[in-house]
Structures are given as structure tokens and as C-alpha cells.
Amino acid sequence: MEFRIDRTAFAEAVGRAVRALPARTPVPVLGGLLLEADAGRLAVTGFDFEAAVRVEAEAEIPVPGRVLVLGRRLLEVCRVLPDGPVSCALEASRFTVEADGTRFGLSTLPLAEYPALPAAPAPYGTVDAAAFATAVAQVAVAAGRDDTLPLLTGVQLRLDGGEMTLSASDRYRYAVRRLEWKPEAAADGVVEALLPSRRLLDVARSPVRGGDVLIGWDPAGGGLIGFECGPARTALRLLDGRLPAYKSLFDMAGAAVAEVECEGLAEAVRRVAVVAEANSPVRLDFSAEGSVMLRAGFGDDVAAQRLPATLSGADEMPVAFNPAYLLDALTSFESPRVRLELLGAGQRALLHGVPGPGAGAAGARTHRHLLMSVKQLV
């Protein structure tokens, strides 16, 4: 095996594929990246049974072949290589990397012990890459981080006709985002899949220069969903189960409605939360007189700030939130103003964006974020 490739393209392919590798594994070969060189293309693949990432790049291939090398060690080598062409070769059991007089030798892993890679699911439809990346980031903030509850660490994907819905919840908040997608002619019925949020974020955060993401799905089952954009292909294994239904949770009949400038509120929350102890709430007192007062802290260590705001449906509405959860929600919106539907202390609060001048009202509720307010106000 022998190939030559640009250092930037090589480092990018290795860096993206290495994200699929497990942090720790009792199976040494799963710490390796599979490099396959043939027909003018180098393919770099990482795999850990939950995800498979394959990234291709153009290369000169004098001698085609395959090799399995430690992924994170190869990434460290790529980071220190000088710019320019890189020459790589398999010499007996050693993989060599050379660029501008710098030469590295890396041990290889046994190819025979590497597990078979899953087949890519058939194309099922496409979605705008930038819109998809934004939507995933907006809902993933509400996904849980506790691996002992894997169901709550996922993002639920629903495909129904020309609409895609992404949702996530950790029991204390629930984010939902709808966007358009283009199903293939053969796509039929409703698809629901629960995907690991961390893996889906890696897919969405991959460098994208415009274009679409091709989604692959096997209607007959198989437990995998695929994403392809540019030179990268990712297959994710589905999580078991599905998130609780949110329709009744998002029913806010009888709620008071407050509206405030989104960025200003986020900055004020950051500011007053400086004096709050860990897990202490930030209190928001909305008034129909046209303001909201933010307060945090206890005893002599306190902070407060007043902002312009509107309130309808009540003369006043005091609520309190975990400041980290509130900031996650506020910073996920792209609109200049945010609307809060409030039922009162210790009850649900539904946030959604308010479109700016000239923007259509239809998109205002495509992204909604439900928070549980704190019962004990400070």
C-alpha cells in the first residue's frame, strides 16, 4: 500500500473519522482507523458499533491497499505535519508517514480482527445541510447527559411527508424543531428514530460548504440511519424506545404571555447569575406595566436587573428558572425577541421565537422550548 495526499485533506479526513472511535474500549482494534486506498481515493473509516464514519479524499495511489492504524495517534501525527504533500506507505507491519523531510513510523493493528462494517442504508431523502445543522443544535441542548438513562440522551427524528421534526428532552425541558425536507419518491409512511444526541451533533457540526444532507433509511428495519454530505458518510445505530409525547405538554391554555428581547434577557441572566450558588434559580418578575425584574442570590450576595418587557393575561407573573437551562433555551433561538407562555411558579413555561419585521409568522413556532420553572422562588 502506498499513497500521496495533501496534508490538509489528510488531516481533515482523519479528524472527522476519529470522532467515531470510543474513548475507551476493551477491543483494541476499535481504537483503529481503517485506511483504504484505491482508484484515486483514500477512504478513512472509524467504527465502534454505535456509529461508523467514512470520509473520502482524493489521493495519488501508486499501490492500492488497506491498513488499520491507531486513530488518535495518527491524528496527533497529522496535526504536526508540515503543510504540503504527504507520502504514506505500508512497510511490512509498519505504516510510515512522511512530509518535507519529517518521517513517522506507526505500528499497525490486525485487519483480520476488525469487525465487518455495516452496509449504508438506501437513500430516503435530502435536507438542507445548514438548516439541519441549526435544527440539531437547537434541540440537542435539551437532551440528557446521564448515560444510565440512554433514552433521554437521544434526539428523536420524525419524517412525515415533507416535514422533519427533531425533539429532545431530559425530563426538565423539551425542545422541538420542525423543518422542511425532500423525501425520495419511494419514501412512504412515517419514520421515527431515536438517535444519540452526541453522535448527531458530530454529524451536524461537520464542515459543510453548502449543499444537502442525504438521509439513508431501510424501511425493512436494520436499526441504522445514514447521513451523507460531501465526502463524509455516517451510519448511526438507533437507541431503543421513544420519547414521551409532547402535544399535551405544549398545550398552554390560560397562560400569561410575556415578550422580551432575547439577547438582552440572555445577557441579563448571565450577569445576575454570577452571585447565585450552584443550582440556585434566577427569578423573573414580569409586570404588565412593561418590565421584567431579574433577581439572583441570597443574603448579602445578590444581583438584580430590570429590562423592558410586555405581559398580557395577568397583572404580574413571578417565575424562576435554573439559569443554565434558561440560557440554553434563550441562546438556541435565532429570532430577535422571545415569547414566554407562563402558567406560574413550579409549572411549565413555553418559549418560542417572535419573528422580526418582514418575517413570516408561520416560522415563529417551528422551534419551541419547554422549561419547568422552579417552585420555590427566591
Phi and psi in degrees as a GROMACS rama.xvg file:
@    title "Ramachandran Plot"
@    xaxis  label "Phi"
@    yaxis  label "Psi"
@TYPE xy
-157.074  136.038  GLU-2
-152.75  159.678  PHE-3
-127.667  136.788  ARG-4
-151.495  153.211  ILE-5
-66.8882  139.235  ASP-6
-59.6707  -41.8035  ARG-7
-63.3376  -44.7788  THR-8
-65.0922  -38.7864  ALA-9
-65.7898  -47.1006  PHE-10
-64.4372  -37.4717  ALA-11
-67.6261  -42.365  GLU-12
-64.6901  -44.3762  ALA-13
-65.4922  -43.0886  VAL-14
-63.0349  -36.1249  GLY-15
-77.2064  -38.4832  ARG-16
-71.8045  -30.6662  ALA-17
-68.0453  -17.5724  VAL-18
-64.427  -22.1204  ARG-19
-80.5574  -12.5193  ALA-20
-75.0399  143.091  LEU-21
-70.7024  149.912  PRO-22
-65.9261  -39.7891  ALA-23
-139.385  143.873  ARG-24
-153.182  138.41  THR-25
-77.8622  -5.98404  PRO-26
-106.524  102.218  VAL-27
-55.4992  -36.5192  PRO-28
-66.2213  -21.4284  VAL-29
-73.3042  -10.9829  LEU-30
-85.062  2.90953  GLY-31
-101.068  155.248  GLY-32
-103.256  134.883  LEU-33
-90.6879  118.815  LEU-34
-105.863  123.344  LEU-35
-124.943  121.215  GLU-36
-116.131  123.634  ALA-37
-170.012  145.333  ASP-38
52.7307  43.305  ALA-39
74.4751  11.9411  GLY-40
-132.035  138.184  ARG-41
-106.338  126.335  LEU-42
-110.866  128.598  ALA-43
-116.04  124.295  VAL-44
-126.887  134.064  THR-45
-118.742  145.537  GLY-46
-152.858  139.122  PHE-47
-144.282  26.3162  ASP-48
76.4165  -24.6518  PHE-49
-93.3521  -30.8629  GLU-50
-148.675  146.214  ALA-51
-128.008  125.265  ALA-52
-119.75  125.276  VAL-53
-124.044  123.632  ARG-54
-123.539  131.005  VAL-55
-110.683  150.85  GLU-56
-148.548  151.296  ALA-57
-70.579  142.477  GLU-58
-156.795  157.107  ALA-59
-86.5759  128.061  GLU-60
-121.266  84.4919  ILE-61
-63.7863  -37.5778  PRO-62
-133.542  109.457  VAL-63
-69.6396  161.268  PRO-64
166.756  -176.222  GLY-65
-134.211  148.107  ARG-66
-153.028  149.596  VAL-67
-118.419  118.327  LEU-68
-127.699  155.777  VAL-69
-59.5365  121.694  LEU-70
-66.9581  -48.8806  GLY-71
-70.8061  -31.792  ARG-72
-65.8565  -41.297  ARG-73
-64.6589  -37.8713  LEU-74
-63.8162  -40.4357  LEU-75
-62.0655  -39.3068  GLU-76
-63.7584  -45.3872  VAL-77
-60.1386  -35.0978  CYS-78
-67.9108  -27.4965  ARG-79
-103.197  -0.647708  VAL-80
-67.5379  143.145  LEU-81
-70.0204  154.619  PRO-82
-62.9974  152.573  ASP-83
119.623  -168.308  GLY-84
-71.1148  146.848  PRO-85
-122.165  132.458  VAL-86
-108.913  128.849  SER-87
-127.112  145.311  CYS-88
-154.12  152.81  ALA-89
-100.111  115.773  LEU-90
-116.767  99.0755  GLU-91
59.6848  -115.358  ALA-92
-102.368  13.2837  SER-93
-116.217  136.646  ARG-94
-103.269  122.806  PHE-95
-107.481  143.495  THR-96
-128.896  125.11  VAL-97
-136.659  136.541  GLU-98
-154.8  122.445  ALA-99
50.0457  48.8613  ASP-100
84.9271  -8.79688  GLY-101
-95.6376  131.508  THR-102
-132.454  133.244  ARG-103
-122.738  145.769  PHE-104
-120.775  128.433  GLY-105
-122.91  137.663  LEU-106
-70.2214  154.711  SER-107
-110.037  161.77  THR-108
-105.599  154.413  LEU-109
-69.8726  117.323  PRO-110
-62.5951  -33.1219  LEU-111
-63.5711  -23.2974  ALA-112
-92.1531  -3.72141  GLU-113
-76.0546  132.842  TYR-114
-68.3254  156.35  PRO-115
-66.7297  136.427  ALA-116
-81.4047  146.15  LEU-117
-70.5246  147.871  PRO-118
-73.0399  144.275  ALA-119
-69.7123  132.343  ALA-120
-62.4715  154.647  PRO-121
-68.2027  148.144  ALA-122
-56.9397  136.53  PRO-123
-124.991  -20.4523  TYR-124
165.535  177.373  GLY-125
-132.25  156.003  THR-126
-141.439  146.316  VAL-127
-57.5547  129.374  ASP-128
-63.6475  -43.9207  ALA-129
-66.8667  -43.0133  ALA-130
-64.3115  -38.8156  ALA-131
-65.546  -43.8123  PHE-132
-61.3365  -42.6006  ALA-133
-63.6822  -45.0234  THR-134
-64.4034  -42.4407  ALA-135
-62.0763  -44.2988  VAL-136
-63.5726  -35.0559  ALA-137
-68.363  -34.0998  GLN-138
-95.0758  -28.1491  VAL-139
-63.8761  -22.2048  ALA-140
-63.3494  -22.5677  VAL-141
-91.3591  -3.47075  ALA-142
-75.2613  149.005  ALA-143
-72.1433  162.275  GLY-144
-114.586  -0.671258  ARG-145
-88.6531  107.623  ASP-146
-69.4955  -11.9567  ASP-147
-75.7376  -11.5865  THR-148
-122.327  71.0553  LEU-149
-59.1852  -30.2074  PRO-150
-56.6053  -41.1071  LEU-151
-83.3807  -2.67096  LEU-152
-91.862  3.29469  THR-153
-101.211  164.342  GLY-154
-111.91  125.126  VAL-155
-88.1356  128.016  GLN-156
-108.184  127.508  LEU-157
-126.025  128.786  ARG-158
-116.911  118.973  LEU-159
-140.637  106.113  ASP-160
62.9102  -128.473  GLY-161
-96.1647  16.1077  GLY-162
-118.011  134.318  GLU-163
-109.108  135.211  MET-164
-124.031  128.015  THR-165
-112.468  137.993  LEU-166
-147.552  153.363  SER-167
-154.572  149.505  ALA-168
-154.621  141.807  SER-169
-114.612  19.827  ASP-170
87.3298  -25.8432  ARG-171
-100.931  -12.4805  TYR-172
-154.421  159.846  ARG-173
-148.427  116.025  TYR-174
-110.19  138.781  ALA-175
-135.519  135.405  VAL-176
-138.537  128.826  ARG-177
-109.372  144.023  ARG-178
-154.005  164.887  LEU-179
-83.4731  149.758  GLU-180
-145.814  169.651  TRP-181
-118.239  102.179  LYS-182
-72.979  151.159  PRO-183
-67.5947  160.386  GLU-184
-59.7634  -32.4926  ALA-185
-81.0955  -10.4959  ALA-186
-67.4383  129.369  ALA-187
-145.004  141.801  ASP-188
83.8197  -176.247  GLY-189
-101.703  132.655  VAL-190
-108.258  131.493  VAL-191
-130.032  127.56  GLU-192
-143.77  136.186  ALA-193
-103.097  119.225  LEU-194
-115.882  145.616  LEU-195
-60.9024  124.709  PRO-196
-63.1167  -39.0814  SER-197
-63.965  -41.3736  ARG-198
-66.9484  -41.691  ARG-199
-66.2103  -36.2591  LEU-200
-62.6987  -39.4599  LEU-201
-60.3373  -41.0747  ASP-202
-62.3321  -47.2331  VAL-203
-69.416  -32.2097  ALA-204
-83.1702  -8.3255  ARG-205
-58.1545  141.001  SER-206
-56.5591  123.189  PRO-207
-127.024  128.436  VAL-208
-106.388  65.5446  ARG-209
76.681  -174.203  GLY-210
88.8072  -166.666  GLY-211
-118.247  159.994  ASP-212
-101.356  125.07  VAL-213
-88.6307  124.345  LEU-214
-101.514  130.007  ILE-215
-108.83  139.234  GLY-216
-151.428  139.889  TRP-217
-106.102  105.292  ASP-218
-58.9298  -23.6849  PRO-219
-79.6222  -2.22125  ALA-220
100.846  -168.988  GLY-221
127.277  -15.5984  GLY-222
74.1403  18.8991  GLY-223
-130.649  150.67  LEU-224
-133.012  142.727  ILE-225
-115.715  150.339  GLY-226
-134.404  129.714  PHE-227
-132.391  127.681  GLU-228
-147.291  118.984  CYS-229
62.7998  -131.518  GLY-230
-84.6061  -0.362565  PRO-231
-109.575  136.71  ALA-232
-126.811  133.209  ARG-233
-128.921  134.457  THR-234
-117.195  127.248  ALA-235
-114.441  136.033  LEU-236
-83.0855  136.619  ARG-237
-74.0407  148.784  LEU-238
-82.1449  152.279  LEU-239
-76.3471  145.871  ASP-240
91.9672  -173.468  GLY-241
-149.449  155.321  ARG-242
-70.6132  154.743  LEU-243
-61.078  150.001  PRO-244
-63.204  144.56  ALA-245
-112.747  -3.74719  TYR-246
-57.745  -47.4573  LYS-247
-69.8069  -32.5314  SER-248
-64.8256  -32.8426  LEU-249
-87.8791  2.46482  PHE-250
-81.3412  109.527  ASP-251
-113.526  40.6329  MET-252
-58.0482  133.775  ALA-253
81.7889  7.15329  GLY-254
-77.6403  147.09  ALA-255
-76.4662  148.695  ALA-256
-120.47  121.19  VAL-257
-112.468  151.092  ALA-258
-138.301  135.077  GLU-259
-150.966  157.504  VAL-260
-68.0047  127.719  GLU-261
-68.5409  -51.9915  CYS-262
-65.0224  -38.3624  GLU-263
-63.9036  -40.0203  GLY-264
-66.8711  -41.6816  LEU-265
-61.2153  -43.4374  ALA-266
-65.2047  -38.5525  GLU-267
-66.8205  -38.4702  ALA-268
-62.5281  -44.866  VAL-269
-58.6452  -40.5917  ARG-270
-69.2217  -51.0555  ARG-271
-75.1826  -24.8108  VAL-272
-71.0988  -9.71745  ALA-273
-58.393  -34.8716  VAL-274
-90.5881  -5.07546  VAL-275
-79.4108  142.373  ALA-276
-72.0528  166.74  GLU-277
-56.4899  132.234  ALA-278
67.8427  7.54778  ASN-279
-79.3157  141.988  SER-280
-81.238  164.425  PRO-281
-107.404  128.416  VAL-282
-94.5113  137.635  ARG-283
-122.192  119.668  LEU-284
-107.694  102.329  ASP-285
-85.6837  141.82  PHE-286
-130.263  141.647  SER-287
-67.7341  -9.8084  ALA-288
-77.5771  -4.13646  GLU-289
108.31  30.5777  GLY-290
-153.843  164.985  SER-291
-131.315  131.928  VAL-292
-104.28  122.361  MET-293
-97.8347  135.057  LEU-294
-137.22  146.052  ARG-295
-152.891  158.821  ALA-296
103.592  -179.653  GLY-297
-152.231  143.74  PHE-298
67.9076  -130.339  GLY-299
-82.0629  -15.6806  ASP-300
-95.0716  88.9365  ASP-301
-135.554  161.41  VAL-302
-147.964  150.575  ALA-303
-150.604  150.107  ALA-304
-153.632  139.311  GLN-305
-106.74  137.974  ARG-306
-129.388  152.692  LEU-307
-66.0912  139.188  PRO-308
-161.467  159.73  ALA-309
-114.296  152.59  THR-310
-143.236  130.754  LEU-311
-130.477  151.828  SER-312
91.8835  -4.04469  GLY-313
-165.05  153.926  ALA-314
-75.8856  -33.6187  ASP-315
-152.557  155.243  GLU-316
-148.232  101.976  MET-317
-89.6813  129.77  PRO-318
-141.016  161.584  VAL-319
-140.994  145.863  ALA-320
-136.308  154.702  PHE-321
-60.3825  122.056  ASN-322
-63.3083  -33.467  PRO-323
-66.8937  -42.7985  ALA-324
-65.4624  -40.9846  TYR-325
-64.5645  -40.7733  LEU-326
-65.7805  -41.3586  LEU-327
-56.3517  -43.4132  ASP-328
-66.8225  -48.6012  ALA-329
-63.3869  -42.9211  LEU-330
-74.8987  -8.84291  THR-331
-83.4679  -10.7233  SER-332
-90.9278  143.887  PHE-333
-98.3058  -15.0006  GLU-334
-76.487  154.047  SER-335
-70.8793  -25.1885  PRO-336
-127.694  155.156  ARG-337
-126.238  142.592  VAL-338
-109.173  133.562  ARG-339
-117.077  120.685  LEU-340
-95.9862  117.705  GLU-341
-119.974  130.936  LEU-342
-100.954  -15.0879  LEU-343
128.585  176.68  GLY-344
-62.0218  134.771  ALA-345
76.5222  7.94593  GLY-346
-120.22  -178.982  GLN-347
-70.8437  150.152  ARG-348
-135.278  128.366  ALA-349
-110.379  123.691  LEU-350
-108.233  138.984  LEU-351
-152.409  157.695  HIS-352
-73.9501  154.608  GLY-353
-111.815  116.409  VAL-354
-63.1047  146.351  PRO-355
-74.9529  177.495  GLY-356
-57.3881  133.673  PRO-357
86.4296  -11.9266  GLY-358
-85.7013  147.11  ALA-359
-71.6427  146.91  GLY-360
-74.4798  -18.4102  ALA-361
-62.8922  -32.7695  ALA-362
-85.8885  -0.668576  GLY-363
-65.6417  -32.2692  ALA-364
-110.036  18.3886  ARG-365
-73.2496  -21.1873  THR-366
-125.089  118.515  HIS-367
-131.768  146.562  ARG-368
-136.389  116.983  HIS-369
-97.2799  131.934  LEU-370
-124.19  146.731  LEU-371
-91.923  124.767  MET-372
-79.8994  161.05  SER-373
-83.3249  135.99  VAL-374
-72.1701  -45.8981  LYS-375
-83.8135  108.13  GLN-376
-80.1504  148.468  LEU-377
